[in-house]
């Protein structure tokens, strides 16, 4: 009985750890901002609540779970599959849309 209880606790803890993983919204990419001083590099002030991001020329320039787009002359945005991905991560104002990267490929990212 004790080993079964320990196994159940282990499974629950593992599930919680896996479910808690995901994109990180921070001052590098995704945090709300009023100007560039609120971010590691750049604040897109025209987006709802402002949006911290960093410039890029290639996907390798971006943090995990983000892609380099030609938006705003090259910035990192969160990758997505559905509108709900963006709403859950950033808020109701954001949606998943196709943009292009610097190699003219279509990428799906969260935008305003």
HUKA-V581023 format. One record per helix or strand of 3 or more residues. SS is the DSSP state (~ for helix, > for strand). FROM is the first residue (numbers start at 1). TO is the last residue. Records with the same first field share a line. If there is no record, write none. Layout:
SS: FROM-TO + FROM-TO
This chain:
~: 2-20 + 36-38 + 59-61 + 71-73 + 83-90
>: 42-44 + 51-53 + 66-69 + 75-79 + 95-100 + 106-111
